Amino acid sequence: MSANTTNTAINAASKVWFITGASRGFGLELTRAALARGDRVVATARRPETITAALGEHDNLVGVALDVTNEAQAIAAAEAAVARFGRIDVLVNNAGYGLLGAVEEASAEEVEQQFATNVFGVLTVTRAVLPQMRRQRSGRILNISSIGGYAAYPGWGVYGATKFAVEGLTEALDAELSPLGIRATVVEPGFFRTDFLDASSLVRVRTEIAAYADTVGAMREHMASANHQQPGDPAKLAAALLTLADSETPPVRLPLGSDTVYRITEKNRKVESELAAWQALAVSTDHDDVRR
């Protein structure tokens, strides 16, 4: 077998990834892991040179400038991916940041900026990539949410709201796209040992209200001490995402981390308990002619 034939066979078997927020954290770890197994990656970031600085030059790596809130940039990035590698197999909507503060403390501007990146950015990039996936009749969309997108925490209300939105969008996407050969999964990481709690990824509200000292204030203190002490291993998360992308039967939701699994179990138990306690009132609002 010639070298050209070998390279063609390898390219046919490998996946093409389109990863947002690839300059650090989960995005960088996933880019590294995908390249290590021979996949090809279009890694996007506001400053793509930081990706090359971290990983070096690589034939299977293309760094592309992308602000996920910029629709024109998203379309151009998707077109660049197809021009270079011919297709997009896996879209990973990973770009985002945290906002720490009470719901009341967050200004309108802070809330709008949070939603612009964490929600509208996901929509913008997904819309840019989906035409190619529909042409292929194949593809995977992995939307990075958080345990905060399944169960709320004090101090993370606005951030959690963006992730709750991503959860709902992903459920609908999977239902809409499954008949077209495309699957969508929302990934719910717990607390992982990345730079998420650093100033590079976490924004604190500008206004703090003393009345929230026992709730949000306590959370602020806890987050300051938890930085780089989180239980989750980002390299293991990247390996899990490779497994997810390869699965023939992907889930709509994938929690990652023992802390996430525990929190989901507790949330489900509480919801079931409340539903049982309030079920009679809950169903009492139907018309009398509705059969139960």
N, C-alpha and C positions, 0 to 999 in steps of 0.2 A: 504493500500500500504506500503510495507516495505521500510526501509531507503535506501537499495541498489537500489530498483526499482525507488525510487524518484530521487536518484543521477543520475541514468542512463538516466531518462527522461530529467533532467536538462541539462546533458551533450549533449544529442542529439539535444536540442533546442539551446544551446549556440554556439557562434562562436569561432573559434580559430584564433587569430590574430598573425601576424608576423610583428613586428614593428622595424624598424632600427632607430638609433639615439634616443633611448628611455630614456636616462639618464637625459634629461632636455627638456625644451620648449614644443613644440607640442607633441613630442613623449611621454614624461612623462605624460602630461595631458591626452592624449588619452589612455595610459596604465591604468591610474587611473580610467578613466570613463568606460572603457571596463570591468575592474574587478568589479567595483561597480554594474554593472547590471548582473553579473554572467557569463560573457564571460571568456575565457581562453586566456592567452597572453604569447607569446614567445617574450620577450623584449630584444633587442640586443643593445650592446654598446661596445666601446673599453674596458671599465672597468665596467662590469655588476654589480659589487658590489655596485656601486653608485645607481643603480636602487633599490636594496634591502634596502639600507640605506634610500632612500626617501620614499619607500612604505611599508617596512617591509616584513616579510615572508608571503607568501600566497600560498595556495594549487593550485590555478589556474594561478600562475605566475612562469615562468621560465626565469631566466636571462642567456643570452648566450653571450660569448665574440665574437665580430665581428668587424673587420675592413673591411668596404664594398669594399675596393680595393683589398682584398685578396680572390681570387676565391675559394681556398681550404677551407678557413674559412666559406665562404658563403654556400658552399655545405654541410659542416659539420653541420652548424647551421640549415639548412633546414631539414637535416636528424634527428637532435636532436628534432626538433619540431614535426615531424611525429612520432618518436619513443615515445614521451611523450603523445601526444594528438591524434594521429591517422590521422590527416589531417591538412591542412592549408586553412582556408576560406578567409582570408583577408590579403593581403600583403600591408604594408604601407611603401613605400620608402621615408623615412623622413630625413635620415642622410644627412648632408650637412653643408656648411658654406659659408659666404659671403666674397667677395674680393672687397674692396672699393678703387677705383683709376681710373684714365683715362686709356683708352685702350693703349695709347702710353706709359704710365708710367709702366704698368704691364710687368714684365720680362717674358721670356719664361718659366722659372721654376715656377713662380707664376701662370701662365696660365695653365700649364700642371697639377699642383697639384689641381687647382680648377676643371678642367675637370675630373681628375682622381676620385675625390670623388663625385662630383655632377652629372656627366653623366655616366662615366664608372662604378661607384659604383652601380647606378641604374640598369644598364645592367647586371652586375655581379650577384646581388641578385635576379633579376627577372629571369634570366636563371636558377638559383639554385632552385627556388621555382616552376617554371612552370611545370616541369615534374610531380610533385605531383598534381597540379591543373588539368592537362590534364587527369591524371588517375581518378580523381574524377569526371571529366566533370563538374566542377563548381569552382567558385572562383572569387574574386574581387581584382584588383590591384589599389591602390590609390597612385599616384605619386605626392608628394608635390612639387609644382612649386612655383610661386610667381607672383604678378602683374608684376614684372620685367621680367617675361617670356612671357608676352603679349605685353607690351609697355616698351620701353627702357627709361632709365634715365641717365643723365650725371653722371659719377663716378661709375656706375654699369654695364658698358658695358660687361666686361668679365663674371661677375656673371650672368647677364641677358642672355648672350649667352648660358650658361649652361642650364638655365631654358627654353629658347627657344628650345633647343635640346630636353629636357624632354617633352615639349609639342608635338613636332613632333613624338617622339617615342611613346607617349601614344596614339595619334590618330591612328598610324599604328597598335599598339598592339590591340586596341579595334576592329579594322576591321579584324585583323587576328584571334582573339580569340573568338569573339562573336559566331561564329558557333560551338565552342567547349564548350559553356556554361560558358565562362569566360568573364568578362567585365573589362575594364580599364578606369579610370577617372583621369584626371589631375586636381589637386586642386590648386587654385590660391589665396593664402592669400594676403591681403594687409599688412599694418603695424600693428602688434600685440604686445602686451605688454609682450614680452618674453625677454630673455637675448641675442637675436640675435645681438644687437648692442654692446654687451660687447666683451671684448678681447677673451672670451672663444668661441665665434661663429663668430666673425668678424676679418678678417685680412686686414690690411692696406698695400698698396704697399710700398716697401722700398724706392722707388724713387718718389719724387714729383717735378713736373715741374711748375715753376712760371706762365707760359703762361696760365695755366688752372685755375688760381685763381678765376675768375669770374664764372666759371661753376662747375668744380669738387671741387675746394676749397670751394665754397659756400655750396656744398652738404656735404662736410666733416664737416663743421661747423654746418649745420642743423642736421646731424645725431648725433653729439655729444650732442646737446641740446634736441633731440627727445627721447633719450634713456629712457625707462620706462614711456614715455608719449604717447605712440602710442594708437590709438583709439580702436584697436581690443582686445577682451577678449579671451585668450587662452582656458579657460574652455568652453566657448560657441562654439569655433571652434571644440573642441573635441566632444561636443554633436552633432554638425552638421555632423561630420564624422561618428558617429554612425548611424545617419539618412541616410546618403549616403550609407553606407554599407548594410543597410536593404532594400533599395529601389529596387523594381522589375524592374524599368526602369531608371537606373542611367544615368546621362549625361556624355558626353565625357569630358566636362569642367565644373568645379564648382568654380566660383569666390566666395570668402568669405571676407566680409568687405565692408562697404559703400564706402570706398576710392577706392577699387578695381572696384566696379561697376561703379563709376564715371569715373575712368581712362579708362576702357574698352569702355564706351559710347563715350568718347572724341576721343579715338583712332579710333574707327569704323567710326565716323563722318569724321575724317580727311582722312582716307583711301578712303571712298566713294567719298569725294570731289575731291581728287587727281585723282581717277579713272575716274570720269566724265570729269575732265579737260584734261586728257591725253588719253582718250579712242580712239580717232581717230588714234593717232600715235601707240597706243598699238596694235590695230588690223591690222595695215597697213603692218605688216611684214609677213603675211600669203602669200602662193603662190596664184597666180591669179586664179587658178582653184578650190580654196577652197570656198565652199558656206557658206555664213553667214546668 
